[in-house]
Amino acid sequence: MNVATTSLPDVLVLEPQIYQDERGFFFESFNEREWLVKTGQDYRFVQHNHSRSTGGVLRGLHYQIKKPQGKLVRVIAGEVFDVAVDIRRSSPCFGKWFGTVLSAENRRQMWIPPGFAHGFLVTSEMAEFLYLATDYYAPEHERCILWNDPALSIEWPLVAAPLLSAKDSQGKSMDEADFFD
């Protein structure tokens, strides 16, 4: 597994070693021992989520203000533009974002640590997205930052207005959002 740092030092992009031949391919999508050695992150994953979204769906920017979740994410069908936003007030990167393409083809994964908001835009006809999370979903602590807040200026690769849930269309601006210390 190759681990690449990003413009947000705590957000990582991981590329697995892929074994491929005429029969197909194999790779380890997660190996705790290698994860610890290569990333230095000592988190336990307690929940595994799987979503399917149609093209143009934008989910996020989500986080839990209490019981924050770190997320190791990847796409197993289709393609998304995946985004992490640092919302830790004490961070020198507070309010900054990083985005990258995750796809079934490139097999990349992204690590979004606790203290970050997360979202993605489906850029293919549909996408299936997997999340390994470090804490359980706690709806009473879930928060959402508005995906198009001008204070963030996220450069979403939109070709049309995104399809949003009611919750995501009513996200809070950075001026109104709850943050981590």
HUGILIN-V483587 format. One record per backbone hydrogen bond with DSSP energy under -0.5 kcal/mol. CO is the residue of the C=O (numbers start at 1). NH is the residue of the N-H. Records with the same first field share a line. If there is no record, write none. Layout:
CO = NH  NH
This chain:
2 = 15
4 = 13
7 = 9
8 = 11
11 = 6
12 = 111
13 = 4
14 = 109
15 = 2
16 = 18
18 = 20
19 = 26
21 = 24
24 = 21
26 = 19
27 = 29
31 = 35
32 = 36
33 = 37
34 = 38
35 = 39  40  41
36 = 40
40 = 42
41 = 43
44 = 46
47 = 133
49 = 131
51 = 129
53 = 127
54 = 57
56 = 163
57 = 122
59 = 120
61 = 145
62 = 118
63 = 65  143
70 = 134
71 = 73  112
72 = 132
73 = 110
74 = 130
77 = 128
78 = 104
79 = 123  124
80 = 82  102
81 = 121
82 = 100
83 = 119
84 = 98
85 = 87  117
86 = 95
87 = 89  180
88 = 91
91 = 94
93 = 96
96 = 86
98 = 84
100 = 82
102 = 80
103 = 107
107 = 16
108 = 75
109 = 14
110 = 73  112
111 = 12  113
112 = 71
113 = 116
115 = 87
117 = 85
118 = 62
119 = 83
120 = 59
121 = 81  123
122 = 56
125 = 55
127 = 53
128 = 76  77
129 = 51
130 = 74
131 = 49  133
132 = 72
133 = 46  47
138 = 141  142
139 = 142
141 = 65
143 = 63
144 = 172
146 = 149
149 = 152  153
154 = 156
156 = 158
162 = 164
163 = 58
165 = 169
166 = 170
167 = 170
168 = 171
172 = 146
173 = 176  177
180 = 89
